[in-house]
Amino acid sequence: MTSAQPIAGTAPLLSVSDLEAWYGESHVLHGMAFDVAPGEVVTLLGRNGAGKTTTLKAIMGIIQKRTGSVRFEGRELIGAPSRAIAKAGIALCPEERAIFSSLSVEENLMLPPRVKPGGMPVEAIFEMFPNLKERLASQGTKLSGGEQQMLAIGRILRTGAKMLLLDEPTEGLAPVIVQQIGRTIARLKQEGFTIVLVEQNFHFAASVADRHYVVEQGKVIDMIPNAELNDNIEKLHAYLGV
Amino acid sequence: MFEIFGIPAAALFGQLLLGLINGSFYALLSLGLAVIFGLLNIINFTHGAQYMMGAFVAWMLLTYLGVDYWWALILVPVIVGATGIVVERLMISRLYHLDHLYGLLLTFGLALIIQGLFRNQYGVSGLPYSIPDALQGGTNLGFMFLPNYRAWVVVASVVVCFGTWFLIEKTRLGAYLRAATENPKMVGAFGINVPRLITLTYGFGVGLAALAGVLAAPIYSVNPNMGADLIIVVFAVVVIGGMGSIMGAILTGFGLGIVEGLTRVFYAEASAVVIFVIMALVLLIKPAGLFGRVA
């Protein structure tokens, strides 16, 4: 399939089709395809090694060996270097968080340059993540895991990018922090951000997303709207092997 | 004249000053190497030749165009830095996906070629470059005679070193640089042009070497081998300070210059090897260098 289940009435903001990607000789994505409408939160669900993280890295251009199509606001980005993709208005919060140890919290927060007007003011980021404001002078990697995650999300909200790729933002975090991240994603959705979320925590995914794409062996094998989740729960469990 | 530890004070302070002067050059050169190594991950063996080019371009500007020392201080780092940018774009940038050894071989080969070309054109006897009028003469401090130009070299080196430290550790541009040193892919994914940052960093490091060359021109004779002689010691300084550490390069540069000067006073025979002995000891005890971070 080239393009999965278009959403009636809206042109997709992000449209991925026939996406193939390689790590060296290893072929990881095999015709990945999905659409995201403006303002939507969609998840990529799947087992470990299914290609979810690779999909986000291929969209962002961090994996250079890739073919197919990634269209954002109608513009083809498949051949672009990752800095051009960032400037088009897509931002990645990677699984490993990538907080810089030689930078303070403040420097980490202010590092990504503005790519579009209308980024979130720093004050609003502090309001969402008060911990960060108290630790601005600390070394970035001295923060707790949860705080590092807040920093990794916070710094891409400043830039004006409206399309966020969040890779397992709840991984390894305490339940109270997971709830805070969940509230953050709900608020970001309200403010008009469009989000692709890679998630292992299925209950968390169900609590924040509009639709779920099931990924297996480097391609999308099913799409389940969140509203129909309960009717499809057994099918989903079979896909995910839970 | 009073004595300290049985050494005439004038001799002691004279050697201390000489050590501080040498330290000024060690610091400027090892700083450039550290900046380049941090981001490009190559050991720039052309650094000594680029320092020599700095002195020669200053001499050429004066001899052929009548451009004086003060203008040379500004123009030479820009001119030689620009040649560095060309070298990075045309050659070094093609090696980033290969083993570090290739960068070392390339820059070492380039150093030999550049030195050969200058030797061919200007011989090895050395060309004179006189001290600018404003810095002629010296000041009698009571316990020693301080030549003005040498005092100026120390002050200029300290200012440039700490200016560079400030730029890298305290500014937004420096934050880009530090972040790109750690994780260039992620910095690129924020929309920052990392290849351009790398090119400019190399040009900046080369410019620092060239500035050291201009400062050196009136002290040492301008000759094609001046860089090759000095750079071996500077590499030892970088190893002692720890590869890629900015403050480490500066403090180790000045510190080892002084240690070398003191050794000349107390046991002159060891002064040529003391830095290498310290290097061996540091490598045994702290292999990452005094200020280096273990990767």
Chai-1 contact restraints between the chains, C-beta under 6 A:
chainA,res_idxA,chainB,res_idxB,connection_type,confidence,min_distance_angstrom,max_distance_angstrom,comment,restraint_id
A,M60,B,A189,contact,1.0,0.0,6.0,A-B,restraint_1
A,I62,B,K185,contact,1.0,0.0,6.0,A-B,restraint_2
A,I62,B,A189,contact,1.0,0.0,6.0,A-B,restraint_3
A,S82,B,G188,contact,1.0,0.0,6.0,A-B,restraint_4
A,S82,B,A189,contact,1.0,0.0,6.0,A-B,restraint_5
A,R83,B,G188,contact,1.0,0.0,6.0,A-B,restraint_6
A,R83,B,G191,contact,1.0,0.0,6.0,A-B,restraint_7
A,R83,B,N193,contact,1.0,0.0,6.0,A-B,restraint_8
A,A86,B,A189,contact,1.0,0.0,6.0,A-B,restraint_9
A,A86,B,F190,contact,1.0,0.0,6.0,A-B,restraint_10
A,A86,B,G191,contact,1.0,0.0,6.0,A-B,restraint_11
A,K87,B,G191,contact,1.0,0.0,6.0,A-B,restraint_12
A,L92,B,A189,contact,1.0,0.0,6.0,A-B,restraint_13
A,A98,B,N183,contact,1.0,0.0,6.0,A-B,restraint_14
A,A98,B,M186,contact,1.0,0.0,6.0,A-B,restraint_15
A,F100,B,A179,contact,1.0,0.0,6.0,A-B,restraint_16
A,F100,B,E182,contact,1.0,0.0,6.0,A-B,restraint_17
A,S102,B,R178,contact,1.0,0.0,6.0,A-B,restraint_18
A,L103,B,A175,contact,1.0,0.0,6.0,A-B,restraint_19
A,L103,B,R178,contact,1.0,0.0,6.0,A-B,restraint_20
A,L103,B,A179,contact,1.0,0.0,6.0,A-B,restraint_21
A,E107,B,A175,contact,1.0,0.0,6.0,A-B,restraint_22
A,L111,B,A175,contact,1.0,0.0,6.0,A-B,restraint_23
A,L111,B,A179,contact,1.0,0.0,6.0,A-B,restraint_24
A,P112,B,F190,contact,1.0,0.0,6.0,A-B,restraint_25
A,P113,B,G191,contact,1.0,0.0,6.0,A-B,restraint_26
A,V115,B,G191,contact,1.0,0.0,6.0,A-B,restraint_27
